[in-house]
Amino acid sequence: MFSHDRIWAAIDALAERHRLSPSGLARRAGLDPTSFNKSKRQGVDGRQRWPSTESIAKVLDATGASIDEFFTLSDATRDAGLPQGAFPPQAGTIPLLGFAQAGAGGFFDDGGFPAGQGWDVVEFPAPPDRRAGVYALEVQGDSMLPLYRDGDVLIVEPGAPVRRGDRVVVKTREGEVMAKVLHRQRPRAIELVSLNPEHPNRNFDIDEIDWIARIIWASQ
């Protein structure tokens, strides 16, 4: 039986099979990179949005998958109990990026999720539903001392609610990526406290921020 959830689950599962995010899959198929983003799956009026048959045909052509494989992936994802829109990493691993990659253009979708392919990976022993959408950033340099050292790995979760006192990774629209402590978030501004006392605290207007992701774990 066709359903909104099954169609989107099949797209996400096909992206995962090819080690892509939904945005990366859209690019490979020659579509707008945002075509399969979570924000495109429901209209502002709450109505469900469906991918077009043309989009699905382009995805199948780009990946070499048959329509039978497409729906088999949908069934497998549904039976595993994964949430709609999740693209779980394989075998307990998640993508690993450096802060330089995180700051470069084209590596993330508009939700702050990795949107490319060929990433390094790192083990993250968590249930599949806990790994979905989570990725790792490798600390580079000493700007986060004494809390985080060069080479430490931060596990971040885009889209997770953030509150005062949370450790977060923030990317500005200028491409700067930083790990800070969220001091205060107002409707039009955000205040960040530096982890390293030798580095200044930072304040930004909300429209200067590209994305913010909560740090949920660190290997130290």
Backbone as JSON Lines, residues from 0, in Angstrom:
{"i":0,"aa":"M","n":[0.85,-1.2,0.0],"ca":[0.0,0.0,0.0],"c":[0.88,1.24,0.0]}
{"i":1,"aa":"F","n":[0.58,2.2,-0.88],"ca":[1.33,3.44,-0.93],"c":[0.98,4.31,0.27]}
{"i":2,"aa":"S","n":[1.98,4.95,0.84],"ca":[1.74,5.91,1.91],"c":[2.83,6.95,1.88]}
{"i":3,"aa":"H","n":[2.53,8.09,2.42],"ca":[3.48,9.19,2.49],"c":[4.75,8.76,3.21]}
{"i":4,"aa":"D","n":[4.6,8.1,4.36],"ca":[5.76,7.68,5.15],"c":[6.62,6.67,4.38]}
{"i":5,"aa":"R","n":[5.99,5.72,3.7],"ca":[6.74,4.69,3.0],"c":[7.56,5.27,1.85]}
{"i":6,"aa":"I","n":[6.98,6.2,1.12],"ca":[7.7,6.8,0.0],"c":[8.93,7.54,0.49]}
{"i":7,"aa":"W","n":[8.78,8.36,1.52],"ca":[9.92,9.12,2.03],"c":[10.93,8.2,2.7]}
{"i":8,"aa":"A","n":[10.44,7.14,3.37],"ca":[11.36,6.18,3.99],"c":[12.2,5.49,2.93]}
{"i":9,"aa":"A","n":[11.61,5.18,1.78],"ca":[12.35,4.54,0.7],"c":[13.43,5.46,0.15]}
{"i":10,"aa":"I","n":[13.11,6.74,0.01],"ca":[14.11,7.71,-0.46],"c":[15.27,7.8,0.53]}
{"i":11,"aa":"D","n":[14.96,7.88,1.82],"ca":[16.01,7.97,2.83],"c":[16.86,6.72,2.86]}
{"i":12,"aa":"A","n":[16.22,5.55,2.76],"ca":[16.96,4.29,2.78],"c":[17.85,4.15,1.56]}
{"i":13,"aa":"L","n":[17.37,4.59,0.39],"ca":[18.18,4.54,-0.82],"c":[19.39,5.47,-0.7]}
{"i":14,"aa":"A","n":[19.18,6.64,-0.11],"ca":[20.29,7.56,0.12],"c":[21.34,6.9,1.01]}
{"i":15,"aa":"E","n":[20.88,6.25,2.09],"ca":[21.81,5.6,3.01],"c":[22.58,4.48,2.34]}
{"i":16,"aa":"R","n":[21.9,3.71,1.48],"ca":[22.58,2.62,0.76],"c":[23.78,3.14,-0.01]}
{"i":17,"aa":"H","n":[23.68,4.35,-0.52],"ca":[24.76,4.94,-1.31],"c":[25.59,5.94,-0.5]}
{"i":18,"aa":"R","n":[25.46,5.85,0.83],"ca":[26.24,6.69,1.75],"c":[26.04,8.17,1.44]}
{"i":19,"aa":"L","n":[24.8,8.53,1.21],"ca":[24.43,9.91,0.93],"c":[23.39,10.38,1.93]}
{"i":20,"aa":"S","n":[23.32,11.67,2.12],"ca":[22.16,12.25,2.79],"c":[21.06,12.42,1.75]}
{"i":21,"aa":"P","n":[19.83,12.71,2.17],"ca":[18.79,13.0,1.18],"c":[19.18,14.13,0.23]}
{"i":22,"aa":"S","n":[19.88,15.13,0.74],"ca":[20.31,16.24,-0.13],"c":[21.33,15.75,-1.15]}
{"i":23,"aa":"G","n":[22.26,14.89,-0.7],"ca":[23.25,14.34,-1.61],"c":[22.62,13.49,-2.69]}
{"i":24,"aa":"L","n":[21.58,12.73,-2.32],"ca":[20.87,11.93,-3.3],"c":[20.18,12.81,-4.33]}
{"i":25,"aa":"A","n":[19.57,13.89,-3.87],"ca":[18.92,14.82,-4.8],"c":[19.93,15.4,-5.79]}
{"i":26,"aa":"R","n":[21.1,15.78,-5.29],"ca":[22.13,16.32,-6.18],"c":[22.53,15.29,-7.24]}
{"i":27,"aa":"R","n":[22.75,14.04,-6.78],"ca":[23.17,13.0,-7.72],"c":[22.12,12.81,-8.81]}
{"i":28,"aa":"A","n":[20.86,12.98,-8.46],"ca":[19.77,12.79,-9.42],"c":[19.53,14.03,-10.28]}
{"i":29,"aa":"G","n":[20.31,15.08,-10.07],"ca":[20.14,16.3,-10.85],"c":[18.99,17.16,-10.39]}
{"i":30,"aa":"L","n":[18.58,16.97,-9.14],"ca":[17.47,17.75,-8.59],"c":[18.0,18.86,-7.7]}
{"i":31,"aa":"D","n":[17.12,19.77,-7.32],"ca":[17.48,20.79,-6.34],"c":[17.91,20.09,-5.06]}
{"i":32,"aa":"P","n":[19.05,20.51,-4.45],"ca":[19.55,19.82,-3.26],"c":[18.57,19.79,-2.09]}
{"i":33,"aa":"T","n":[17.62,20.71,-2.08],"ca":[16.65,20.73,-0.97],"c":[15.4,19.91,-1.25]}
{"i":34,"aa":"S","n":[15.35,19.24,-2.39],"ca":[14.11,18.55,-2.81],"c":[13.61,17.55,-1.78]}
{"i":35,"aa":"F","n":[14.56,16.86,-1.11],"ca":[14.17,15.8,-0.19],"c":[14.36,16.18,1.27]}
{"i":36,"aa":"N","n":[14.63,17.45,1.54],"ca":[14.81,17.88,2.93],"c":[13.54,17.67,3.74]}
{"i":37,"aa":"K","n":[13.7,17.49,5.04],"ca":[12.55,17.26,5.91],"c":[11.55,18.4,5.82]}
{"i":38,"aa":"S","n":[12.07,19.61,5.64],"ca":[11.18,20.77,5.59],"c":[10.29,20.77,4.36]}
{"i":39,"aa":"K","n":[10.64,19.97,3.33],"ca":[9.87,19.92,2.1],"c":[8.81,18.83,2.13]}
{"i":40,"aa":"R","n":[8.73,18.09,3.23],"ca":[7.83,16.93,3.27],"c":[6.45,17.27,3.84]}
{"i":41,"aa":"Q","n":[6.31,18.51,4.23],"ca":[5.03,18.97,4.74],"c":[4.88,20.44,4.42]}
{"i":42,"aa":"G","n":[3.74,20.84,3.94],"ca":[3.51,22.23,3.6],"c":[3.29,23.08,4.84]}
{"i":43,"aa":"V","n":[3.33,24.39,4.66],"ca":[3.12,25.31,5.78],"c":[1.72,25.18,6.36]}
{"i":44,"aa":"D","n":[0.82,24.64,5.54],"ca":[-0.55,24.44,6.02],"c":[-0.74,23.08,6.69]}
{"i":45,"aa":"G","n":[0.37,22.33,6.82],"ca":[0.3,21.03,7.48],"c":[0.02,19.88,6.56]}
{"i":46,"aa":"R","n":[-0.27,20.14,5.3],"ca":[-0.56,19.07,4.36],"c":[0.71,18.33,3.97]}
{"i":47,"aa":"Q","n":[0.58,17.02,3.77],"ca":[1.72,16.21,3.37],"c":[2.12,16.51,1.94]}
{"i":48,"aa":"R","n":[3.45,16.63,1.72],"ca":[3.96,16.81,0.37],"c":[4.57,15.49,-0.09]}
{"i":49,"aa":"W","n":[4.33,15.13,-1.34],"ca":[4.85,13.89,-1.91],"c":[5.9,14.22,-2.96]}
{"i":50,"aa":"P","n":[6.94,13.4,-3.07],"ca":[7.87,13.58,-4.19],"c":[7.17,13.24,-5.49]}
{"i":51,"aa":"S","n":[7.53,13.91,-6.55],"ca":[6.89,13.64,-7.84],"c":[7.4,12.32,-8.42]}
{"i":52,"aa":"T","n":[6.62,11.73,-9.29],"ca":[7.05,10.49,-9.95],"c":[8.3,10.75,-10.79]}
{"i":53,"aa":"E","n":[8.41,11.96,-11.34],"ca":[9.6,12.31,-12.11],"c":[10.84,12.31,-11.22]}
{"i":54,"aa":"S","n":[10.71,12.85,-10.01],"ca":[11.84,12.87,-9.08],"c":[12.26,11.46,-8.71]}
{"i":55,"aa":"I","n":[11.29,10.6,-8.43],"ca":[11.59,9.22,-8.07],"c":[12.28,8.51,-9.25]}
{"i":56,"aa":"A","n":[11.78,8.75,-10.47],"ca":[12.39,8.14,-11.65],"c":[13.84,8.58,-11.81]}
{"i":57,"aa":"K","n":[14.12,9.85,-11.56],"ca":[15.49,10.36,-11.68],"c":[16.39,9.74,-10.61]}
{"i":58,"aa":"V","n":[15.85,9.54,-9.41],"ca":[16.62,8.93,-8.33],"c":[16.96,7.48,-8.68]}
{"i":59,"aa":"L","n":[15.99,6.75,-9.18],"ca":[16.22,5.35,-9.56],"c":[17.26,5.27,-10.68]}
{"i":60,"aa":"D","n":[17.17,6.17,-11.64],"ca":[18.12,6.18,-12.75],"c":[19.53,6.52,-12.25]}
{"i":61,"aa":"A","n":[19.62,7.45,-11.33],"ca":[20.93,7.89,-10.84],"c":[21.62,6.83,-9.98]}
{"i":62,"aa":"T","n":[20.82,6.0,-9.32],"ca":[21.4,4.99,-8.42],"c":[21.38,3.59,-9.01]}
{"i":63,"aa":"G","n":[20.67,3.41,-10.13],"ca":[20.59,2.08,-10.74],"c":[19.63,1.15,-10.02]}
{"i":64,"aa":"A","n":[18.81,1.68,-9.14],"ca":[17.87,0.85,-8.38],"c":[16.6,0.61,-9.19]}
{"i":65,"aa":"S","n":[15.98,-0.53,-8.96],"ca":[14.7,-0.83,-9.59],"c":[13.58,-0.36,-8.68]}
{"i":66,"aa":"I","n":[12.38,-0.29,-9.23],"ca":[11.24,0.12,-8.42],"c":[10.97,-0.92,-7.32]}
{"i":67,"aa":"D","n":[11.24,-2.2,-7.61],"ca":[11.06,-3.24,-6.59],"c":[12.03,-3.03,-5.43]}
{"i":68,"aa":"E","n":[13.29,-2.7,-5.75],"ca":[14.27,-2.42,-4.7],"c":[13.85,-1.22,-3.87]}
{"i":69,"aa":"F","n":[13.31,-0.23,-4.56],"ca":[12.87,1.0,-3.89],"c":[11.85,0.68,-2.79]}
{"i":70,"aa":"F","n":[10.87,-0.13,-3.1],"ca":[9.85,-0.44,-2.11],"c":[10.31,-1.48,-1.1]}
{"i":71,"aa":"T","n":[11.26,-2.31,-1.48],"ca":[11.85,-3.23,-0.5],"c":[12.59,-2.45,0.57]}
{"i":72,"aa":"L","n":[13.31,-1.42,0.15],"ca":[13.99,-0.55,1.11],"c":[12.99,0.14,2.02]}
{"i":73,"aa":"S","n":[11.88,0.54,1.45],"ca":[10.84,1.19,2.25],"c":[10.32,0.26,3.33]}
{"i":74,"aa":"D","n":[10.06,-0.99,2.96],"ca":[9.56,-1.96,3.93],"c":[10.58,-2.22,5.03]}
{"i":75,"aa":"A","n":[11.86,-2.35,4.64],"ca":[12.9,-2.64,5.62],"c":[13.05,-1.5,6.62]}
{"i":76,"aa":"T","n":[12.97,-0.28,6.13],"ca":[13.1,0.87,7.01],"c":[11.92,0.97,7.96]}
{"i":77,"aa":"R","n":[10.71,0.72,7.42],"ca":[9.52,0.77,8.26],"c":[9.57,-0.3,9.33]}
{"i":78,"aa":"D","n":[9.97,-1.54,8.94],"ca":[9.99,-2.65,9.89],"c":[11.03,-2.46,10.96]}
{"i":79,"aa":"A","n":[12.1,-1.7,10.66],"ca":[13.12,-1.44,11.67],"c":[12.69,-0.39,12.66]}
{"i":80,"aa":"G","n":[11.56,0.28,12.4],"ca":[11.04,1.27,13.33],"c":[11.76,2.59,13.29]}
{"i":81,"aa":"L","n":[12.43,2.91,12.17],"ca":[13.16,4.17,12.08],"c":[12.19,5.3,11.8]}
{"i":82,"aa":"P","n":[12.46,6.5,12.34],"ca":[11.57,7.62,12.1],"c":[11.64,8.09,10.67]}
{"i":83,"aa":"Q","n":[10.54,8.64,10.17],"ca":[10.53,9.2,8.83],"c":[11.58,10.29,8.74]}
{"i":84,"aa":"G","n":[12.35,10.26,7.64],"ca":[13.36,11.28,7.42],"c":[14.73,10.9,7.94]}
{"i":85,"aa":"A","n":[14.85,9.74,8.65],"ca":[16.14,9.34,9.18],"c":[16.96,8.65,8.11]}
{"i":86,"aa":"F","n":[18.29,8.87,8.12],"ca":[19.16,8.1,7.26],"c":[20.27,7.54,8.13]}
{"i":87,"aa":"P","n":[20.02,6.35,8.78],"ca":[20.93,5.81,9.77],"c":[22.26,5.38,9.17]}
{"i":88,"aa":"P","n":[23.4,5.73,9.79],"ca":[24.68,5.25,9.32],"c":[24.76,3.73,9.45]}
{"i":89,"aa":"Q","n":[25.69,3.12,8.72],"ca":[25.79,1.67,8.7],"c":[26.59,1.16,9.89]}
{"i":90,"aa":"A","n":[26.15,0.0,10.41],"ca":[26.92,-0.79,11.36],"c":[27.49,0.02,12.51]}
{"i":91,"aa":"G","n":[26.7,0.9,13.09],"ca":[27.15,1.6,14.28],"c":[28.12,2.73,14.03]}
{"i":92,"aa":"T","n":[28.21,3.23,12.8],"ca":[29.11,4.34,12.51],"c":[28.31,5.57,12.12]}
{"i":93,"aa":"I","n":[28.96,6.72,12.26],"ca":[28.38,8.0,11.85],"c":[29.42,8.78,11.08]}
{"i":94,"aa":"P","n":[29.02,9.75,10.25],"ca":[29.99,10.53,9.48],"c":[30.91,11.34,10.4]}
{"i":95,"aa":"L","n":[32.16,11.47,9.98],"ca":[33.16,12.26,10.72],"c":[33.71,13.34,9.81]}
{"i":96,"aa":"L","n":[33.61,14.59,10.26],"ca":[34.1,15.74,9.51],"c":[35.07,16.54,10.38]}
{"i":97,"aa":"G","n":[35.97,17.25,9.71],"ca":[36.79,18.21,10.41],"c":[36.09,19.56,10.46]}
{"i":98,"aa":"F","n":[36.53,20.42,11.35],"ca":[35.88,21.73,11.44],"c":[36.06,22.53,10.15]}
{"i":99,"aa":"A","n":[37.17,22.29,9.43],"ca":[37.37,22.99,8.17],"c":[36.32,22.58,7.15]}
{"i":100,"aa":"Q","n":[36.01,21.27,7.1],"ca":[34.95,20.8,6.21],"c":[33.61,21.41,6.61]}
{"i":101,"aa":"A","n":[33.37,21.45,7.92],"ca":[32.09,21.98,8.4],"c":[31.9,23.43,8.0]}
{"i":102,"aa":"G","n":[33.0,24.16,7.89],"ca":[32.9,25.58,7.54],"c":[32.82,25.84,6.06]}
{"i":103,"aa":"A","n":[33.14,24.83,5.25],"ca":[33.13,25.02,3.8],"c":[31.7,24.96,3.27]}
{"i":104,"aa":"G","n":[31.47,25.6,2.16],"ca":[30.14,25.61,1.58],"c":[29.8,24.29,0.91]}
{"i":105,"aa":"G","n":[28.52,23.96,0.89],"ca":[28.05,22.8,0.16],"c":[28.11,21.49,0.9]}
{"i":106,"aa":"F","n":[28.57,21.48,2.15],"ca":[28.71,20.23,2.88],"c":[27.51,19.92,3.76]}
{"i":107,"aa":"F","n":[26.57,20.86,3.9],"ca":[25.42,20.65,4.76],"c":[24.16,21.09,4.06]}
{"i":108,"aa":"D","n":[23.04,20.44,4.44],"ca":[21.75,20.92,3.95],"c":[21.26,22.04,4.86]}
{"i":109,"aa":"D","n":[20.05,22.56,4.59],"ca":[19.58,23.7,5.36],"c":[19.17,23.35,6.78]}
{"i":110,"aa":"G","n":[19.23,22.06,7.13],"ca":[18.94,21.66,8.5],"c":[20.19,21.4,9.32]}
{"i":111,"aa":"G","n":[21.38,21.57,8.69],"ca":[22.62,21.34,9.4],"c":[23.09,19.9,9.37]}
{"i":112,"aa":"F","n":[22.58,19.09,8.43],"ca":[22.98,17.7,8.31],"c":[24.0,17.55,7.18]}
{"i":113,"aa":"P","n":[24.97,16.63,7.3],"ca":[25.92,16.4,6.21],"c":[25.19,16.1,4.91]}
{"i":114,"aa":"A","n":[25.64,16.7,3.82],"ca":[24.92,16.57,2.56],"c":[25.87,16.17,1.43]}
{"i":115,"aa":"G","n":[26.85,15.34,1.73],"ca":[27.78,14.89,0.7],"c":[28.0,13.41,0.79]}
{"i":116,"aa":"Q","n":[29.15,12.94,0.32],"ca":[29.46,11.52,0.37],"c":[30.95,11.35,0.55]}
{"i":117,"aa":"G","n":[31.36,10.12,0.87],"ca":[32.78,9.82,1.02],"c":[33.38,10.33,2.31]}
{"i":118,"aa":"W","n":[32.52,10.58,3.33],"ca":[33.05,11.03,4.6],"c":[33.87,9.92,5.27]}
{"i":119,"aa":"D","n":[34.8,10.32,6.13],"ca":[35.34,9.36,7.08],"c":[34.21,9.01,8.04]}
{"i":120,"aa":"V","n":[34.36,7.9,8.76],"ca":[33.34,7.52,9.72],"c":[34.0,7.21,11.05]}
{"i":121,"aa":"V","n":[33.2,7.24,12.1],"ca":[33.68,6.92,13.44],"c":[32.62,6.06,14.11]}
{"i":122,"aa":"E","n":[33.06,5.14,14.96],"ca":[32.11,4.29,15.66],"c":[31.3,5.12,16.66]}
{"i":123,"aa":"F","n":[30.01,4.85,16.7],"ca":[29.15,5.46,17.7],"c":[28.16,4.4,18.14]}
{"i":124,"aa":"P","n":[28.48,3.69,19.23],"ca":[27.67,2.54,19.66],"c":[26.36,2.97,20.3]}
{"i":125,"aa":"A","n":[25.38,3.22,19.44],"ca":[24.05,3.62,19.91],"c":[23.02,2.94,19.04]}
{"i":126,"aa":"P","n":[21.78,2.79,19.51],"ca":[20.73,2.2,18.68],"c":[20.55,2.99,17.39]}
{"i":127,"aa":"P","n":[20.09,2.33,16.32],"ca":[19.93,3.02,15.04],"c":[19.12,4.3,15.12]}
{"i":128,"aa":"D","n":[18.05,4.3,15.92],"ca":[17.23,5.51,15.98],"c":[17.95,6.64,16.69]}
{"i":129,"aa":"R","n":[18.97,6.31,17.5],"ca":[19.75,7.34,18.2],"c":[20.85,7.88,17.3]}
{"i":130,"aa":"R","n":[21.29,7.08,16.31],"ca":[22.35,7.5,15.4],"c":[21.83,8.33,14.24]}
{"i":131,"aa":"A","n":[20.53,8.22,13.96],"ca":[19.98,8.86,12.77],"c":[20.18,10.38,12.81]}
{"i":132,"aa":"G","n":[20.88,10.89,11.8],"ca":[21.09,12.33,11.7],"c":[22.23,12.86,12.54]}
{"i":133,"aa":"V","n":[22.81,12.0,13.41],"ca":[23.92,12.42,14.26],"c":[25.23,12.3,13.48]}
{"i":134,"aa":"Y","n":[26.17,13.21,13.71],"ca":[27.48,13.08,13.08],"c":[28.56,13.59,14.03]}
{"i":135,"aa":"A","n":[29.81,13.42,13.62],"ca":[30.95,13.75,14.49],"c":[31.8,14.85,13.87]}
{"i":136,"aa":"L","n":[32.36,15.7,14.72],"ca":[33.3,16.74,14.3],"c":[34.6,16.55,15.07]}
{"i":137,"aa":"E","n":[35.71,16.58,14.36],"ca":[37.02,16.43,15.0],"c":[37.59,17.8,15.34]}
{"i":138,"aa":"V","n":[37.93,18.0,16.61],"ca":[38.48,19.27,17.07],"c":[39.85,19.5,16.43]}
{"i":139,"aa":"Q","n":[40.06,20.72,15.97],"ca":[41.33,21.09,15.36],"c":[41.84,22.37,16.01]}
{"i":140,"aa":"G","n":[43.06,22.32,16.54],"ca":[43.65,23.5,17.18],"c":[43.35,23.55,18.66]}
{"i":141,"aa":"D","n":[43.69,24.68,19.28],"ca":[43.6,24.81,20.74],"c":[42.54,25.81,21.19]}
{"i":142,"aa":"S","n":[41.67,26.23,20.29],"ca":[40.71,27.27,20.65],"c":[39.66,26.79,21.64]}
{"i":143,"aa":"M","n":[39.58,25.47,21.86],"ca":[38.56,24.94,22.77],"c":[39.16,24.38,24.05]}
{"i":144,"aa":"L","n":[40.47,24.6,24.23],"ca":[41.09,24.21,25.5],"c":[40.49,25.05,26.63]}
{"i":145,"aa":"P","n":[40.46,24.54,27.85],"ca":[40.96,23.23,28.3],"c":[39.92,22.11,28.18]}
{"i":146,"aa":"L","n":[38.71,22.43,27.73],"ca":[37.66,21.41,27.72],"c":[37.87,20.39,26.61]}
{"i":147,"aa":"Y","n":[38.17,20.87,25.4],"ca":[38.38,19.96,24.27],"c":[39.76,20.21,23.68]}
{"i":148,"aa":"R","n":[40.47,19.12,23.4],"ca":[41.82,19.22,22.85],"c":[41.84,18.88,21.37]}
{"i":149,"aa":"D","n":[42.93,19.25,20.71],"ca":[43.11,18.9,19.31],"c":[42.99,17.39,19.14]}
{"i":150,"aa":"G","n":[42.14,16.96,18.21],"ca":[41.95,15.54,17.96],"c":[40.76,14.93,18.67]}
{"i":151,"aa":"D","n":[40.19,15.62,19.66],"ca":[38.98,15.12,20.31],"c":[37.84,15.09,19.29]}
{"i":152,"aa":"V","n":[36.91,14.17,19.49],"ca":[35.77,14.04,18.58],"c":[34.49,14.42,19.31]}
{"i":153,"aa":"L","n":[33.76,15.35,18.74],"ca":[32.49,15.8,19.31],"c":[31.34,15.18,18.51]}
{"i":154,"aa":"I","n":[30.4,14.59,19.2],"ca":[29.21,14.04,18.56],"c":[28.11,15.09,18.69]}
{"i":155,"aa":"V","n":[27.55,15.51,17.56],"ca":[26.56,16.58,17.57],"c":[25.25,16.09,16.96]}
{"i":156,"aa":"E","n":[24.17,16.72,17.39],"ca":[22.83,16.34,16.93],"c":[22.09,17.58,16.42]}
{"i":157,"aa":"P","n":[22.1,17.81,15.12],"ca":[21.36,18.95,14.57],"c":[19.87,18.79,14.84]}
{"i":158,"aa":"G","n":[19.23,19.89,15.05],"ca":[17.78,19.85,15.23],"c":[17.34,19.54,16.64]}
{"i":159,"aa":"A","n":[18.27,19.11,17.51],"ca":[17.89,18.82,18.89],"c":[17.63,20.13,19.62]}
{"i":160,"aa":"P","n":[16.65,20.17,20.51],"ca":[16.39,21.4,21.26],"c":[17.63,21.81,22.06]}
{"i":161,"aa":"V","n":[17.91,23.09,22.08],"ca":[19.05,23.59,22.85],"c":[18.54,24.54,23.93]}
{"i":162,"aa":"R","n":[19.2,24.47,25.09],"ca":[18.82,25.31,26.21],"c":[20.05,25.99,26.79]}
{"i":163,"aa":"R","n":[19.81,26.95,27.61],"ca":[20.9,27.68,28.26],"c":[21.81,26.71,28.99]}
{"i":164,"aa":"G","n":[23.1,26.85,28.77],"ca":[24.08,25.98,29.41],"c":[24.51,24.81,28.56]}
{"i":165,"aa":"D","n":[23.81,24.54,27.46],"ca":[24.2,23.44,26.57],"c":[25.48,23.8,25.83]}
{"i":166,"aa":"R","n":[26.31,22.79,25.61],"ca":[27.46,22.94,24.73],"c":[26.98,22.72,23.31]}
{"i":167,"aa":"V","n":[27.33,23.62,22.42],"ca":[26.81,23.59,21.06],"c":[27.92,23.86,20.05]}
{"i":168,"aa":"V","n":[27.69,23.4,18.83],"ca":[28.5,23.79,17.68],"c":[27.65,24.72,16.83]}
{"i":169,"aa":"V","n":[28.21,25.84,16.46],"ca":[27.48,26.87,15.71],"c":[28.23,27.18,14.43]}
{"i":170,"aa":"K","n":[27.51,27.27,13.33],"ca":[28.09,27.72,12.08],"c":[27.42,29.02,11.68]}
{"i":171,"aa":"T","n":[28.22,30.02,11.38],"ca":[27.68,31.3,10.92],"c":[27.53,31.27,9.41]}
{"i":172,"aa":"R","n":[26.77,32.22,8.89],"ca":[26.58,32.3,7.44],"c":[27.86,32.71,6.72]}
{"i":173,"aa":"E","n":[28.84,33.21,7.48],"ca":[30.14,33.54,6.91],"c":[31.05,32.33,6.82]}
{"i":174,"aa":"G","n":[30.6,31.18,7.35],"ca":[31.39,29.96,7.27],"c":[32.24,29.66,8.48]}
{"i":175,"aa":"E","n":[32.12,30.46,9.54],"ca":[32.88,30.2,10.76],"c":[32.16,29.13,11.58]}
{"i":176,"aa":"V","n":[32.91,28.14,12.06],"ca":[32.35,27.07,12.88],"c":[33.04,27.1,14.23]}
{"i":177,"aa":"M","n":[32.25,27.04,15.29],"ca":[32.82,27.15,16.64],"c":[32.02,26.31,17.62]}
{"i":178,"aa":"A","n":[32.73,25.84,18.65],"ca":[32.07,25.13,19.75],"c":[32.03,26.09,20.94]}
{"i":179,"aa":"K","n":[30.85,26.32,21.47],"ca":[30.66,27.27,22.56],"c":[29.64,26.72,23.55]}
{"i":180,"aa":"V","n":[29.37,27.5,24.57],"ca":[28.28,27.21,25.51],"c":[27.18,28.23,25.24]}
{"i":181,"aa":"L","n":[25.97,27.74,25.09],"ca":[24.85,28.65,24.85],"c":[24.5,29.36,26.15]}
{"i":182,"aa":"H","n":[24.69,30.67,26.14],"ca":[24.38,31.46,27.32],"c":[22.94,31.96,27.3]}
{"i":183,"aa":"R","n":[22.52,32.46,26.15],"ca":[21.15,32.96,26.04],"c":[20.75,33.01,24.57]}
{"i":184,"aa":"Q","n":[19.51,32.61,24.3],"ca":[18.97,32.69,22.95],"c":[17.66,33.45,22.99]}
{"i":185,"aa":"R","n":[17.65,34.59,22.33],"ca":[16.45,35.42,22.24],"c":[15.9,35.34,20.83]}
{"i":186,"aa":"P","n":[14.7,35.85,20.59],"ca":[14.11,35.75,19.25],"c":[15.0,36.3,18.14]}
{"i":187,"aa":"R","n":[15.81,37.32,18.46],"ca":[16.6,37.95,17.41],"c":[18.1,37.89,17.64]}
{"i":188,"aa":"A","n":[18.54,37.26,18.71],"ca":[19.97,37.25,19.0],"c":[20.34,36.01,19.79]}
{"i":189,"aa":"I","n":[21.64,35.69,19.77],"ca":[22.16,34.55,20.5],"c":[23.47,34.96,21.16]}
{"i":190,"aa":"E","n":[23.66,34.53,22.41],"ca":[24.87,34.84,23.16],"c":[25.58,33.53,23.47]}
{"i":191,"aa":"L","n":[26.89,33.49,23.15],"ca":[27.69,32.29,23.32],"c":[28.88,32.57,24.23]}
{"i":192,"aa":"V","n":[29.17,31.61,25.11],"ca":[30.31,31.72,26.02],"c":[31.41,30.8,25.52]}
{"i":193,"aa":"S","n":[32.64,31.3,25.46],"ca":[33.76,30.52,24.95],"c":[34.19,29.46,25.95]}
{"i":194,"aa":"L","n":[34.6,28.31,25.42],"ca":[35.12,27.24,26.26],"c":[36.52,27.57,26.76]}
{"i":195,"aa":"N","n":[37.27,28.3,25.94],"ca":[38.63,28.71,26.29],"c":[38.58,30.15,26.79]}
{"i":196,"aa":"P","n":[38.97,30.4,28.05],"ca":[38.88,31.76,28.59],"c":[39.76,32.77,27.85]}
{"i":197,"aa":"E","n":[40.71,32.28,27.05],"ca":[41.56,33.19,26.29],"c":[40.89,33.66,25.0]}
{"i":198,"aa":"H","n":[39.74,33.06,24.69],"ca":[39.01,33.46,23.49],"c":[37.75,34.2,23.92]}
{"i":199,"aa":"P","n":[37.36,35.24,23.17],"ca":[36.22,36.06,23.59],"c":[34.89,35.33,23.45]}
{"i":200,"aa":"N","n":[33.92,35.74,24.27],"ca":[32.55,35.31,24.08],"c":[32.02,35.94,22.79]}
{"i":201,"aa":"R","n":[30.98,35.37,22.24],"ca":[30.48,35.86,20.96],"c":[28.98,36.11,21.03]}
{"i":202,"aa":"N","n":[28.53,37.17,20.38],"ca":[27.11,37.5,20.26],"c":[26.78,37.64,18.77]}
{"i":203,"aa":"F","n":[25.64,37.07,18.35],"ca":[25.24,37.14,16.96],"c":[23.76,37.47,16.85]}
{"i":204,"aa":"D","n":[23.4,38.14,15.76],"ca":[22.0,38.22,15.39],"c":[21.59,36.86,14.84]}
{"i":205,"aa":"I","n":[20.34,36.48,15.04],"ca":[19.88,35.17,14.58],"c":[20.09,34.99,13.08]}
{"i":206,"aa":"D","n":[19.9,36.06,12.3],"ca":[20.04,35.91,10.86],"c":[21.49,35.76,10.42]}
{"i":207,"aa":"E","n":[22.45,35.86,11.37],"ca":[23.85,35.6,11.06],"c":[24.2,34.13,11.23]}
{"i":208,"aa":"I","n":[23.29,33.34,11.83],"ca":[23.56,31.94,12.14],"c":[23.01,31.04,11.04]}
{"i":209,"aa":"D","n":[23.86,30.14,10.54],"ca":[23.44,29.17,9.54],"c":[22.75,27.99,10.22]}
{"i":210,"aa":"W","n":[23.42,27.39,11.24],"ca":[22.81,26.32,12.02],"c":[23.49,26.2,13.38]}
{"i":211,"aa":"I","n":[22.79,25.53,14.28],"ca":[23.31,25.28,15.61],"c":[22.98,23.84,15.97]}
{"i":212,"aa":"A","n":[23.95,23.11,16.5],"ca":[23.76,21.69,16.83],"c":[24.26,21.44,18.26]}
{"i":213,"aa":"R","n":[23.49,20.69,19.01],"ca":[23.87,20.39,20.39],"c":[24.92,19.29,20.45]}
{"i":214,"aa":"I","n":[25.96,19.49,21.26],"ca":[26.97,18.46,21.5],"c":[26.39,17.47,22.52]}
{"i":215,"aa":"I","n":[26.28,16.21,22.1],"ca":[25.67,15.22,22.99],"c":[26.69,14.27,23.6]}
{"i":216,"aa":"W","n":[27.95,14.3,23.09],"ca":[28.97,13.39,23.61],"c":[30.31,13.83,23.07]}
{"i":217,"aa":"A","n":[31.39,13.53,23.79],"ca":[32.73,13.85,23.31],"c":[33.68,12.74,23.71]}
{"i":218,"aa":"S","n":[34.57,12.36,22.8],"ca":[35.6,11.37,23.11],"c":[36.84,12.13,23.56]}
{"i":219,"aa":"Q","n":[37.26,11.91,24.78],"ca":[38.4,12.66,25.33],"c":[39.36,11.71,26.04]}
